[in-house]
Amino acid sequence: MTSPSRLAVWGDPIDHSRSPELHSAAYRLLGLDWEYDRRRVDAAGFDAALDGLDATWRGLSLTMPLKERAHARADALDDDARLTGAVNTLLLGEEIRGFNTDVRGLTAALLAGGLASARTARVLGGGATARSALVSLLRLGVDLVELRTRRPEQAEELARFAQHIGLQATTTPLDSAAAPLPADLTVSTLPGGAALPETVMAALAQQGGALFSAAYAPWPTPLAQAWTDAPVLTGLEMLLHQAVAQIRIFLHGTPEEALTDEPAVLEVMRAALG
């Protein structure tokens, strides 16, 4: 029987995704005859799409708005997926195994970008990626985080999660004109095209320290354009490092086992991003 060789990234929207370029470059170097594509799948259509896959499928990468749906469908979860309630990687087979590689992807991106020394942080957005960001920030030594979300119920839920994992958290409406508390680092999990009032973005930039934006398309985001006096890191770096962990999973069944000549794999993947 031929080993499963089909993979894809699913989400909505999905045309902007650079994952096919990253994964395809890695598989060529590793000598794997695997296909990696993209497919537009929304939350309502996820279950039917997943149930329609045949035995040629090895795994999936998941992005907005599918991370909670993938978590619900997994038969087994890794520690970060269980903690955050979010899955961005499914390893298919007789058992569907769910993983969250966003946490280690963001951690590696902040380390690579020299942004890992923050002790106070601000997180913009309240979805699955925001929960992963909070875990990553905790592991890097952040003590206090301000949460800014559009909806009060999001803020309450995220604050409970932050406190559950051991972070001190305050909440403020995303578009509040109140002067923000100074932060060493701002992590934005907002979509790339999301715009806030200019006065709000200016205040966030002035008091926000360095900016890490999980979004990378379109680039620069409105928020990144407002960040003129501090370092800005695009989400491509997170995408790169979480993809390496995904490839480990698709090849070895675990994100803990390194790839053969992983530095070379990283190099070709980074080159694929241009």
C-alpha positions as CSV (number, residue, x, y, z in Angstrom):
1,M,0.0,0.0,0.0
2,T,1.3,3.4,-1.0
3,S,2.1,5.7,1.9
4,P,-0.2,8.8,2.2
5,S,1.3,11.7,0.4
6,R,-1.3,14.5,0.2
7,L,-1.3,17.5,2.5
8,A,-2.9,21.0,2.4
9,V,-3.6,24.1,4.3
10,W,-7.3,24.9,4.9
11,G,-8.9,28.2,6.0
12,D,-11.0,31.1,4.9
13,P,-9.6,33.2,3.5
14,I,-6.7,31.1,2.1
15,D,-5.4,32.6,-1.2
16,H,-2.8,34.6,0.8
17,S,-1.2,31.6,2.5
18,R,2.5,31.1,1.9
19,S,2.4,27.6,3.5
20,P,2.4,25.7,0.1
21,E,5.7,27.4,-0.8
22,L,7.3,26.6,2.6
23,H,6.2,23.0,2.7
24,S,7.0,22.2,-0.9
25,A,10.5,23.6,-0.6
26,A,11.1,21.4,2.4
27,Y,9.8,18.2,0.9
28,R,11.9,18.7,-2.3
29,L,15.0,19.0,-0.1
30,L,14.0,16.0,2.0
31,G,13.4,13.9,-1.1
32,L,9.7,13.4,-0.3
33,D,7.2,13.0,-3.2
34,W,4.4,14.7,-1.2
35,E,1.8,17.2,-2.5
36,Y,0.9,20.2,-0.5
37,D,-1.9,22.5,-1.6
38,R,-4.4,25.0,-0.3
39,R,-8.2,24.9,0.0
40,R,-10.8,27.4,1.0
41,V,-12.8,25.8,3.8
42,D,-15.0,27.7,6.3
43,A,-16.1,26.6,9.7
44,A,-19.5,25.4,8.6
45,G,-18.0,23.2,5.9
46,F,-15.1,21.8,7.9
47,D,-16.6,18.5,9.1
48,A,-17.9,17.5,5.7
49,A,-14.6,18.4,4.1
50,L,-12.6,16.4,6.6
51,D,-14.9,13.4,6.3
52,G,-14.5,13.5,2.5
53,L,-10.8,12.8,2.6
54,D,-9.5,9.4,1.5
55,A,-6.5,7.3,2.6
56,T,-4.1,9.3,0.3
57,W,-4.2,12.1,2.8
58,R,-1.4,12.4,5.4
59,G,-2.3,15.6,7.2
60,L,-3.6,19.2,7.3
61,S,-2.5,22.6,8.3
62,L,-5.3,24.8,9.7
63,T,-5.7,28.5,9.9
64,M,-8.6,30.9,10.6
65,P,-11.4,30.1,11.4
66,L,-10.8,26.3,11.8
67,K,-8.5,25.9,14.8
68,E,-11.3,25.3,17.3
69,R,-13.2,23.0,14.8
70,A,-10.0,20.9,14.3
71,H,-9.6,20.7,18.1
72,A,-13.1,19.3,18.4
73,R,-12.5,16.6,15.7
74,A,-9.1,15.3,17.0
75,D,-9.1,12.0,18.7
76,A,-5.9,12.8,20.6
77,L,-4.2,16.2,21.4
78,D,-0.7,17.3,22.2
79,D,-0.1,19.4,25.3
80,D,-0.3,22.8,23.7
81,A,-3.5,21.9,21.7
82,R,-5.1,20.7,24.9
83,L,-4.0,23.8,26.8
84,T,-5.1,26.3,24.3
85,G,-8.2,24.6,22.8
86,A,-6.7,25.2,19.4
87,V,-5.3,22.9,16.7
88,N,-3.4,24.1,13.7
89,T,-2.1,20.7,12.6
90,L,-4.0,17.4,12.0
91,L,-2.1,14.1,11.4
92,L,-4.6,11.8,9.7
93,G,-4.9,8.0,9.9
94,E,-6.9,5.5,11.9
95,E,-6.7,8.1,14.7
96,I,-6.8,11.8,14.0
97,R,-4.1,13.5,16.1
98,G,-4.2,17.2,16.7
99,F,-1.3,19.5,17.5
100,N,-0.8,23.2,18.1
101,T,2.6,24.3,16.6
102,D,1.7,28.0,16.8
103,V,3.1,28.3,20.4
104,R,6.5,27.0,19.5
105,G,6.4,28.9,16.2
106,L,5.8,32.3,17.9
107,T,8.4,31.5,20.6
108,A,11.0,30.7,18.0
109,A,10.1,33.8,16.0
110,L,10.4,36.1,19.0
111,L,13.7,34.6,19.9
112,A,15.0,34.9,16.3
113,G,13.8,38.5,16.1
114,G,15.5,39.5,19.4
115,L,12.1,40.2,21.0
116,A,12.2,37.6,23.8
117,S,13.2,39.8,26.7
118,A,9.8,41.5,27.3
119,R,8.3,41.4,30.8
120,T,5.1,43.3,30.0
121,A,3.1,42.7,26.8
122,R,0.0,43.7,25.0
123,V,-2.1,41.2,23.0
124,L,-4.5,42.5,20.3
125,G,-7.3,40.1,19.3
126,G,-9.1,37.4,21.2
127,G,-9.1,34.2,19.1
128,A,-7.2,31.0,19.0
129,T,-3.9,32.6,18.0
130,A,-4.2,35.0,21.0
131,R,-4.4,32.0,23.4
132,S,-1.3,30.5,21.8
133,A,0.5,33.9,22.1
134,L,-0.3,34.1,25.8
135,V,1.3,30.6,26.3
136,S,4.4,31.7,24.3
137,L,4.7,34.9,26.2
138,L,4.5,33.1,29.6
139,R,7.2,30.7,28.6
140,L,9.5,33.6,27.5
141,G,9.1,35.2,31.0
142,V,6.3,37.8,30.5
143,D,4.6,38.7,33.8
144,L,1.9,41.1,32.9
145,V,-0.3,41.3,29.8
146,E,-2.9,43.8,28.6
147,L,-5.6,42.2,26.5
148,R,-7.4,44.2,23.8
149,T,-10.4,42.6,22.1
150,R,-13.4,43.8,20.1
151,R,-16.0,42.0,22.2
152,P,-16.3,42.1,26.1
153,E,-17.1,38.4,26.2
154,Q,-13.8,37.7,24.3
155,A,-11.9,39.8,26.8
156,E,-13.4,38.0,29.8
157,E,-12.7,34.5,28.3
158,L,-9.1,35.4,27.4
159,A,-8.5,37.0,30.8
160,R,-9.7,33.8,32.5
161,F,-7.3,31.8,30.2
162,A,-4.4,34.1,31.0
163,Q,-5.0,33.8,34.8
164,H,-5.4,30.0,34.4
165,I,-1.9,29.6,32.9
166,G,-0.3,32.0,35.5
167,L,-0.3,35.4,33.8
168,Q,-1.5,38.7,35.3
169,A,-4.0,40.2,32.9
170,T,-5.9,43.4,32.4
171,T,-8.5,44.1,29.7
172,T,-9.3,47.1,27.6
173,P,-11.6,47.5,24.5
174,L,-9.6,47.2,21.3
175,D,-10.6,50.6,20.0
176,S,-10.4,52.4,23.3
177,A,-8.9,55.9,23.1
178,A,-7.7,55.6,26.7
179,A,-3.9,56.0,27.0
180,P,-2.5,52.4,27.1
181,L,-0.1,51.2,29.8
182,P,3.5,51.0,28.5
183,A,4.4,47.6,27.2
184,D,7.7,46.1,26.1
185,L,6.1,44.1,23.3
186,T,2.8,44.1,21.4
187,V,1.6,40.9,19.8
188,S,-1.2,41.5,17.2
189,T,-3.3,38.5,16.2
190,L,-5.6,40.7,14.1
191,P,-6.2,39.9,10.4
192,G,-3.8,41.7,8.0
193,G,-6.4,44.2,6.8
194,A,-7.8,45.1,10.1
195,A,-7.6,48.8,10.9
196,L,-8.2,50.7,14.1
197,P,-8.8,54.5,14.4
198,E,-5.6,56.3,13.7
199,T,-5.5,57.9,17.1
200,V,-5.7,54.4,18.7
201,M,-3.0,53.0,16.5
202,A,-0.7,55.9,17.2
203,A,-1.2,55.6,21.0
204,L,-0.6,51.8,20.8
205,A,2.6,52.4,18.8
206,Q,3.9,55.1,21.2
207,Q,3.4,52.9,24.3
208,G,3.6,49.4,22.8
209,G,7.3,48.6,22.5
210,A,8.3,46.3,19.7
211,L,5.5,44.9,17.5
212,F,5.0,41.3,16.4
213,S,2.2,40.9,13.9
214,A,0.9,37.4,13.3
215,A,-0.5,38.6,10.0
216,Y,1.7,38.9,6.9
217,A,-0.6,39.6,4.0
218,P,-1.3,42.3,3.0
219,W,1.9,43.8,4.3
220,P,2.5,46.2,5.8
221,T,-0.6,46.0,7.9
222,P,-2.2,49.3,9.0
223,L,-0.9,48.7,12.5
224,A,2.6,48.0,11.2
225,Q,2.6,51.3,9.3
226,A,1.8,53.1,12.5
227,W,4.8,51.5,14.2
228,T,7.5,54.0,13.2
229,D,9.8,54.1,16.2
230,A,10.2,50.5,17.4
231,P,11.1,47.1,15.8
232,V,8.4,45.4,13.8
233,L,8.4,41.6,13.0
234,T,6.1,40.1,10.4
235,G,4.2,36.9,10.9
236,L,6.2,35.2,8.2
237,E,8.8,34.3,10.9
238,M,6.2,32.5,13.0
239,L,4.8,30.8,9.9
240,L,8.3,29.5,9.1
241,H,9.0,28.0,12.5
242,Q,5.5,26.5,13.1
243,A,5.8,24.9,9.6
244,V,9.0,23.2,10.6
245,A,7.2,21.7,13.6
246,Q,4.4,20.6,11.3
247,I,6.8,18.9,8.9
248,R,8.3,17.0,11.9
249,I,4.8,15.9,12.7
250,F,3.9,14.8,9.2
251,L,7.2,12.9,8.9
252,H,7.9,11.6,12.4
253,G,4.5,11.8,14.2
254,T,5.9,14.2,16.8
255,P,7.1,17.9,16.8
256,E,10.0,16.9,19.1
257,E,12.1,14.9,16.6
258,A,14.3,17.1,14.4
259,L,14.4,16.8,10.6
260,T,17.5,15.4,8.9
261,D,19.8,18.5,8.3
262,E,17.2,20.8,9.7
263,P,19.3,23.9,9.3
264,A,19.4,23.3,5.5
265,V,15.6,22.7,5.5
266,L,15.1,26.1,7.3
267,E,17.4,27.7,4.8
268,V,15.4,26.5,1.7
269,M,12.1,27.4,3.4
270,R,13.3,30.9,4.2
271,A,14.5,31.3,0.6
272,A,11.1,30.2,-0.6
273,L,9.6,33.2,1.2
274,G,11.8,35.6,-0.7
